Amino acid sequence: MRSVFSQAIVNAALADPKILMLTGDHGYALFDEFRHRLPDQFINAGIAEQNMVGVAAGLAKAGYKPIVYGLSAFVPVRVLEQIKLDICYEGLPVTLIGDGAGMVYSSLGSSHQSTEDIAVLRAIPAIRILSPCDAFEMSYAMDHALRFDAPTYLRMGKSDVGVVYDALPTAPLGDLISVKAGVNSQMAFVATGSMVKAAVALANCLDNVAVWSAPCIKPLNEAQVLAIARQVRNVVVLEEHAIAGGLGSLIAEIVSATAEARVTRLGVQDRFSEKCGSYSYLLKEHGLDIAALTEKCRQLMA
């Protein structure tokens, strides 16, 4: 995923000198090719993320197309006010990249884990939120993000859990994408980011359960969500994010308008991580490993 992201920004910047890359003193290896080939379009703003977003807003006002990169614990969380007022209030075409979304920086503790980035941005008007699950969805997301036609946030998990698709998906922005067909009237999975792969694994353990991916969380095709909800008793939403304010909350808000189905949110509960450890350990601590998720789904189906 990260290599697809890196190559996409290099190709886009080579084609358009107005594209500028800003980083808060992060991602050096990721940007080696960009810095080598396009040094005049690369800005290291230092460990001053709030100032970096203000600089990006000013550059956008001057006609440039800024890409702002940081760890998702800092972009968007540390710079939320600047995103709200400097970028979104002005409707500026700035693309924000939050790397390490979710719990992939597991060994660095809660300060570097980001399980609230979707929630804090969902309430801000005018911003798009993209959450690709693999390299193919990253290409799809970058195609939209690099159009620079609206404020955009792309959350990127650093842990590569493997490919989900065999080819580049095609769908209008905001549509859910069918990953696995299913006719089970008891349950359907809607997942985003790293949890799409987990949803496929779960579906393979269960009977004819459909899997849908949400590479775009805002906007989201509400009519499509309702159509899925009408076909099953349980819509199960999986995300490496807090259950409060994330994709699961959004799906529940949509479905509650018609009470078509029960929505179950499987994500991080209202708590911080208790211990540091590997990524797989932390998934288990929060009940997001395959064994725990399978048991929860079997209980629902029972």
VEXKOLTI-951529 format. One record per residue (C-alpha): x, y, z; residue number from 1. Coordinates in steps of 0.5 Angstrom, whole numbers. Layout:
N
    c1    c2    c3   k
     X     Y     Z NUM
...
//
This chain:
302
    c1    c2    c3   k
     0     0     0   1
     5     5     2   2
     9     4    -4   3
     3     5    -9   4
     2    11    -5   5
     9    14    -6   6
     9    12   -13   7
     3    16   -14   8
     5    22   -11   9
    12    22   -15  10
     8    21   -22  11
     3    26   -20  12
     8    31   -18  13
    12    30   -24  14
     6    31   -29  15
     4    38   -25  16
     9    42   -22  17
     4    45   -17  18
     4    39   -13  19
     8    40    -7  20
     9    35    -1  21
    10    37     6  22
    12    33    12  23
    13    34    19  24
    20    31    19  25
    17    24    18  26
    17    19    12  27
    24    20    10  28
    25    13     6  29
    18    13     4  30
    20    20     0  31
    27    18    -2  32
    25    18   -10  33
    21    24    -9  34
    26    28    -6  35
    31    26   -11  36
    27    27   -17  37
    23    33   -14  38
    27    37    -9  39
    24    44   -10  40
    17    41    -9  41
    19    37    -2  42
    18    41     4  43
    20    39    11  44
    16    43    16  45
    19    40    22  46
    16    38    28  47
    11    43    28  48
     5    40    25  49
     0    45    26  50
     4    50    23  51
     5    46    17  52
    -3    45    16  53
    -3    53    16  54
     3    53    11  55
    -1    48     6  56
    -7    52     7  57
    -3    59     5  58
     0    55    -1  59
    -7    52    -3  60
    -9    60    -3  61
    -3    61    -8  62
    -6    56   -13  63
    -1    50   -11  64
    -4    43    -9  65
    -1    41    -3  66
     0    34     0  67
     1    34     8  68
     4    28    11  69
     4    25    18  70
     3    20    23  71
    -5    19    24  72
    -4    21    31  73
    -2    28    29  74
    -5    29    22  75
   -11    30    24  76
   -11    29    31  77
    -6    34    33  78
    -8    39    28  79
   -16    39    28  80
   -17    46    29  81
   -12    48    23  82
   -16    43    19  83
   -23    45    21  84
   -21    53    20  85
   -15    54    15  86
   -17    48    10  87
   -25    46    11  88
   -28    53    12  89
   -24    56     6  90
   -26    49     2  91
   -18    49     0  92
   -16    43    -4  93
   -11    40     1  94
   -10    33     1  95
    -8    30     8  96
    -5    23     9  97
    -5    20    16  98
     0    14    16  99
     0     9    21 100
    -8     9    22 101
   -11     4    28 102
    -6     0    32 103
     0    -1    28 104
     5     3    32 105
     3    -2    38 106
     9    -2    41 107
    10     6    42 108
     3     6    46 109
    -3    10    46 110
     0    16    44 111
     2    14    37 112
    -4     9    36 113
   -10    13    32 114
   -17    10    33 115
   -21    16    33 116
   -19    20    27 117
   -25    18    23 118
   -29    20    29 119
   -26    27    30 120
   -26    29    22 121
   -33    26    21 122
   -36    32    24 123
   -33    37    20 124
   -36    40    14 125
   -33    39     7 126
   -28    34     8 127
   -28    27     5 128
   -25    21     9 129
   -22    15     5 130
   -20     9     8 131
   -17     4     3 132
   -16    -4     5 133
   -10    -6     0 134
    -6    -4    -5 135
   -11    -4   -11 136
   -16     1    -6 137
   -10     5    -5 138
    -9     6   -12 139
   -17     8   -13 140
   -16    12    -7 141
   -10    16    -9 142
   -14    17   -16 143
   -19    21   -12 144
   -15    24    -7 145
   -10    27   -13 146
   -16    31   -16 147
   -15    36   -11 148
   -22    38   -12 149
   -24    38    -4 150
   -21    38     2 151
   -19    30     3 152
   -16    26     9 153
   -13    19     7 154
   -12    14    13 155
    -7     9    11 156
    -5     3    16 157
     2     2    16 158
     1    -6    17 159
     1    -9    10 160
    -4   -15    11 161
    -4   -17     4 162
    -9   -16    -2 163
   -16   -17    -2 164
   -17   -15   -10 165
   -15   -19   -16 166
   -16   -12   -20 167
   -17    -5   -19 168
   -24    -4   -17 169
   -28     1   -20 170
   -34     5   -17 171
   -36    12   -16 172
   -34    15   -10 173
   -38    14    -4 174
   -40     7    -6 175
   -39     1    -2 176
   -35    -5    -6 177
   -37   -12    -6 178
   -31   -16    -4 179
   -35   -23    -3 180
   -42   -25    -5 181
   -47   -28     0 182
   -54   -30     0 183
   -54   -31     8 184
   -60   -27    11 185
   -57   -27    18 186
   -51   -23    17 187
   -47   -18    12 188
   -40   -15    13 189
   -38    -8    12 190
   -31    -7    13 191
   -26    -1    12 192
   -18    -1    12 193
   -15    -7    15 194
   -21   -10    17 195
   -23   -12    10 196
   -18   -18    10 197
   -21   -20    17 198
   -28   -20    14 199
   -26   -24     8 200
   -23   -29    13 201
   -29   -29    18 202
   -34   -30    12 203
   -30   -36     9 204
   -31   -39    16 205
   -39   -38    16 206
   -44   -39    11 207
   -45   -35     5 208
   -44   -28     8 209
   -43   -22     4 210
   -37   -18     5 211
   -37   -10     3 212
   -31    -6     3 213
   -32     2     5 214
   -26     5     2 215
   -29    12     2 216
   -33    13     9 217
   -35    21     7 218
   -39    21     3 219
   -42    15     3 220
   -48    12    -1 221
   -54    12     4 222
   -58     8    -1 223
   -54     3    -2 224
   -53     2     6 225
   -60     1     6 226
   -61    -4     1 227
   -56    -8     4 228
   -59    -7    11 229
   -66   -10     8 230
   -63   -16     6 231
   -60   -19    12 232
   -62   -19    20 233
   -55   -16    22 234
   -50   -11    19 235
   -44   -13    22 236
   -39    -7    21 237
   -31    -8    23 238
   -26    -3    23 239
   -19    -2    27 240
   -22     5    30 241
   -26     6    36 242
   -33     4    36 243
   -36    11    38 244
   -36    16    31 245
   -33    11    26 246
   -36     7    20 247
   -40     3    25 248
   -43     9    28 249
   -45    12    21 250
   -48     6    19 251
   -52     5    25 252
   -54    13    24 253
   -56    11    17 254
   -60     4    18 255
   -64     7    24 256
   -68    12    20 257
   -71     6    17 258
   -70     0    23 259
   -68    -4    17 260
   -63    -9    21 261
   -59    -9    27 262
   -52    -6    27 263
   -47    -9    31 264
   -40    -5    31 265
   -34    -9    32 266
   -28    -4    33 267
   -24    -1    39 268
   -28    -1    45 269
   -28     6    50 270
   -21     4    53 271
   -14     6    51 272
    -9     0    50 273
    -7    -3    57 274
     0    -6    54 275
     5    -5    49 276
     7   -11    44 277
     6   -13    37 278
     1   -11    32 279
    -2   -18    33 280
    -2   -18    40 281
    -6   -11    41 282
   -11   -14    36 283
   -12   -20    41 284
   -12   -15    47 285
   -18   -11    44 286
   -22   -17    41 287
   -20   -16    34 288
   -17   -22    32 289
   -20   -27    28 290
   -22   -32    34 291
   -25   -27    38 292
   -29   -24    32 293
   -31   -31    29 294
   -34   -32    36 295
   -38   -26    37 296
   -41   -27    30 297
   -43   -34    31 298
   -47   -31    38 299
   -50   -26    33 300
   -52   -32    28 301
   -55   -36    34 302
//
